[in-house]
Amino acid sequence: MLGTGDRARRHYFMRYFVGVSDPNGAALGEIYDLRRRFLKSKGKYRAGVWPVSEYKQARDAANADNQEAFEEWQKPFVKKYGGPKSFTKFRSFLGRMDPIATTLSDQEEWEFEYKFLSAQQRPKLARAREHASMLRAKLAVWWEVAARKEQANLEEKE
């Protein structure tokens, strides 16, 4: 644990000292940057300071393949919003994980991929989308597992 209550990513020190990075995460970051530039070129980019997402710890847990950290995030999240609303909010978050689909229209998505991106950048978009899809699937399974554990704990107390 770090002093903030967050967990350090797996192999954090090795990455820091050796410079090893996650190619999937790097592709995702590069696509976010390219998406921002694309939107700027269209005059649609909204600059500003955005708060840290309340889903950041869940996303970081999935990136680190740390189900325990996800469950530590999920419990207060469910407590804050209640069972049905927390699931609805979480499912909405999962739907927004694709790096371009929720930000661009279908026409803009096509233009971004085939006119704005170079031939060398398109495989990075595919990798970023595949990575986001993998994270989405992992998080959905972890939510279900955590919900079943919580249900079993409640039944055990009765």
CORSULLIN-V754319 format. One line per field, one symbol per residue. psi: psi as a letter, one per 30 degrees, with the letter a starting at -180 (. if undefined). A space follows every 10 residues. Layout:
psi: ???
This chain:
psi: klffflkklk geeeeeefgk ljeeeeeeee eeeeeeeeee ffggkjllkk lkkfgeeeee eeefhieeee eeeeefeeee fldeeeeeee eeeefgfkff efekleeeee eeefeeklef fefeeeeeee eeeeeeeeee eeeeeeeeee eeeeeef.
